[in-house]
Amino acid sequence: MEPSKITESYQGGLGIYGPVTDKMAMFAFGAEFAEVRVHRWTKEIRVPRLHGAFAAGTILNAKTAHSQLLGGLVWGLSSALHEHTEVDVPRARFLNNNIAEYLIPVNADVREVRVEIVPETDTYVNPLGVKGIGELSIVGTAAAIGNAIHHATGKRLRKLPFTIADMV
C-alpha cells in the first residue's frame, strides 16, 4: 500500500463505502454454500459443511477479517437453525430475552467451516480500497442453508428458523 493513500484517507471524503453511482458497485460481495443433511425419518437438519467466498477490497488485517467472516457464517447457521423468539402473547413479553438462552452452534452442528477471501483491488471506493465486512457473511448463510434443504428434500422453507416441524 502506498504511504500517500494512507495520508489521503486521513483527509476524509469518500468514507468506507464511497459514492454510490449507477456505473459502479462499491460494496463487499460474497457467495455462500452449504451442505445439508436431512434425516429421512426424524427430519433433523444437519449442516456438515459451510463455505463462503468474499471479496472486500483491501484487507488490512487478514487474521481478523478471516475470524469475522468465519464467526458470521456460524452466526448465520445459528439464525437458520436455532434462533427462535418465544413470545408470551397475553403478557406481551419475550420468554427468551437473554443470552443465557441463546443457542450457539457447536461441532455437532457444523464440522467444517471454510472462509475464502478473494483478492480485490478497488481504489475507486476510497484511497485505501477498504470495504466493510461487518455482517457480510451472516446474511447469506440462512439462504444457502434454505436452498440446500430445498435441493435435498424439494421443500422450500421461507421462515426462520428452519425446524423439524417445517419439514413434516
C-alpha positions as CSV (number, residue, x, y, z in Angstrom):
1,M,0.0,0.0,0.0
2,E,1.3,3.4,-0.9
3,P,2.0,5.8,2.0
4,S,0.2,8.6,0.1
5,K,-3.0,6.6,0.2
6,I,-2.9,6.4,4.0
7,T,-2.4,10.1,4.1
8,E,-5.3,10.7,1.8
9,S,-7.6,8.5,3.9
10,Y,-7.0,10.8,6.9
11,Q,-8.3,13.8,5.0
12,G,-11.8,12.3,4.9
13,G,-14.2,12.5,2.0
14,L,-15.4,9.2,0.5
15,G,-15.5,7.1,3.6
16,I,-15.6,3.3,3.7
17,Y,-18.4,2.9,1.2
18,G,-17.5,5.6,-1.3
19,P,-20.0,7.4,-3.5
20,V,-23.0,5.5,-5.0
21,T,-23.2,5.6,-8.7
22,D,-25.1,3.9,-11.5
23,K,-21.9,2.5,-13.0
24,M,-20.0,1.1,-10.0
25,A,-20.8,-1.3,-7.2
26,M,-18.5,-0.5,-4.4
27,F,-19.6,-2.8,-1.6
28,A,-18.2,-6.1,-0.4
29,F,-19.7,-9.2,-2.0
30,G,-19.8,-12.8,-1.0
31,A,-21.1,-16.2,-2.0
32,E,-22.0,-18.9,0.5
33,F,-22.5,-22.6,0.1
34,A,-24.0,-25.2,2.5
35,E,-24.1,-28.9,2.5
36,V,-27.2,-30.1,4.3
37,R,-28.3,-33.5,5.5
38,V,-31.9,-34.1,6.5
39,H,-32.6,-37.3,8.4
40,R,-35.1,-39.4,6.4
41,W,-37.4,-40.3,9.4
42,T,-36.8,-37.7,12.1
43,K,-36.4,-34.8,9.6
44,E,-33.5,-33.4,11.7
45,I,-31.4,-30.9,9.8
46,R,-27.6,-31.0,9.9
47,V,-25.1,-28.8,8.2
48,P,-21.8,-30.7,7.9
49,R,-20.1,-28.0,5.7
50,L,-20.3,-24.3,5.1
51,H,-18.1,-22.4,2.7
52,G,-18.0,-18.7,2.0
53,A,-16.0,-16.7,-0.6
54,F,-15.8,-13.0,-0.1
55,A,-14.4,-10.0,-2.0
56,A,-14.0,-7.0,0.2
57,G,-11.3,-4.8,-1.3
58,T,-8.1,-4.3,0.6
59,I,-8.0,-6.5,3.7
60,L,-6.0,-4.6,6.3
61,N,-5.7,-7.5,8.8
62,A,-6.2,-10.9,7.2
63,K,-6.4,-12.8,10.5
64,T,-9.2,-10.6,12.0
65,A,-11.1,-10.4,8.7
66,H,-11.0,-14.2,8.4
67,S,-12.2,-14.5,12.0
68,Q,-15.0,-12.0,11.4
69,L,-16.2,-13.9,8.3
70,L,-15.9,-17.3,10.0
71,G,-17.9,-16.1,13.0
72,G,-20.5,-14.6,10.7
73,L,-21.0,-18.0,9.0
74,V,-21.5,-19.7,12.4
75,W,-23.9,-16.9,13.5
76,G,-25.8,-17.3,10.2
77,L,-26.1,-21.0,10.9
78,S,-27.5,-20.2,14.3
79,S,-30.0,-17.9,12.8
80,A,-31.1,-20.5,10.3
81,L,-31.5,-23.5,12.7
82,H,-31.6,-22.3,16.3
83,E,-32.8,-18.7,16.9
84,H,-36.5,-18.5,17.7
85,T,-38.2,-15.8,19.7
86,E,-40.7,-17.1,22.1
87,V,-43.4,-14.6,22.9
88,D,-45.9,-14.7,25.8
89,V,-48.8,-13.1,23.9
90,P,-51.2,-12.4,26.8
91,R,-48.4,-10.6,28.7
92,A,-46.6,-9.2,25.6
93,R,-43.3,-10.4,26.9
94,F,-40.4,-12.2,25.3
95,L,-39.8,-15.5,27.1
96,N,-36.2,-16.0,25.9
97,N,-34.9,-12.5,26.3
98,N,-31.3,-13.0,27.5
99,I,-28.1,-14.5,26.2
100,A,-28.4,-17.5,28.6
101,E,-31.0,-18.9,26.2
102,Y,-29.1,-18.0,23.0
103,L,-28.3,-21.2,21.2
104,I,-24.9,-21.3,19.6
105,P,-23.9,-23.9,17.0
106,V,-21.3,-26.5,18.2
107,N,-19.1,-29.0,16.3
108,A,-22.1,-31.4,16.0
109,D,-24.0,-28.7,14.1
110,V,-21.2,-27.9,11.6
111,R,-18.0,-29.8,11.3
112,E,-16.3,-27.8,8.6
113,V,-16.4,-24.1,8.0
114,R,-14.2,-22.5,5.3
115,V,-13.7,-18.9,4.5
116,E,-12.0,-17.8,1.3
117,I,-11.0,-14.2,0.9
118,V,-10.9,-13.3,-2.8
119,P,-8.2,-10.7,-3.6
120,E,-9.7,-7.5,-4.9
121,T,-8.2,-4.1,-5.6
122,D,-10.7,-1.2,-5.7
123,T,-9.1,2.3,-5.4
124,Y,-12.3,3.9,-6.6
125,V,-14.2,3.2,-3.4
126,N,-11.6,5.1,-1.2
127,P,-7.9,5.8,-1.3
128,L,-7.1,2.6,0.6
129,G,-9.6,0.4,-1.3
130,V,-11.1,-0.8,2.1
131,K,-14.6,-2.0,2.3
132,G,-16.7,-3.0,5.3
133,I,-17.2,-6.7,6.1
134,G,-19.3,-6.3,9.2
135,E,-22.2,-8.8,8.8
136,L,-21.3,-9.8,5.2
137,S,-21.1,-13.5,6.0
138,I,-24.2,-13.6,8.2
139,V,-26.9,-12.5,5.8
140,G,-26.4,-15.2,3.1
141,T,-26.0,-18.2,5.3
142,A,-29.6,-18.9,6.0
143,A,-30.4,-18.5,2.3
144,A,-27.7,-21.0,1.5
145,I,-29.0,-23.5,4.0
146,G,-32.6,-23.0,2.9
147,N,-31.6,-23.6,-0.7
148,A,-29.6,-26.7,0.3
149,I,-32.7,-28.0,2.2
150,H,-34.8,-27.4,-0.9
151,H,-32.3,-29.3,-3.1
152,A,-32.2,-32.2,-0.7
153,T,-35.9,-32.5,0.0
154,G,-37.8,-30.5,-2.6
155,K,-39.4,-28.5,0.3
156,R,-39.0,-24.7,0.1
157,L,-38.8,-23.2,3.6
158,R,-39.4,-19.4,3.9
159,K,-39.3,-18.5,7.6
160,L,-36.6,-18.8,10.2
161,P,-35.6,-20.8,12.0
162,F,-35.9,-23.9,9.9
163,T,-37.3,-26.6,12.2
164,I,-38.3,-30.2,12.2
165,A,-41.9,-29.1,12.3
166,D,-41.4,-27.2,9.0
167,M,-40.1,-30.4,7.4
168,V,-43.1,-32.5,8.0
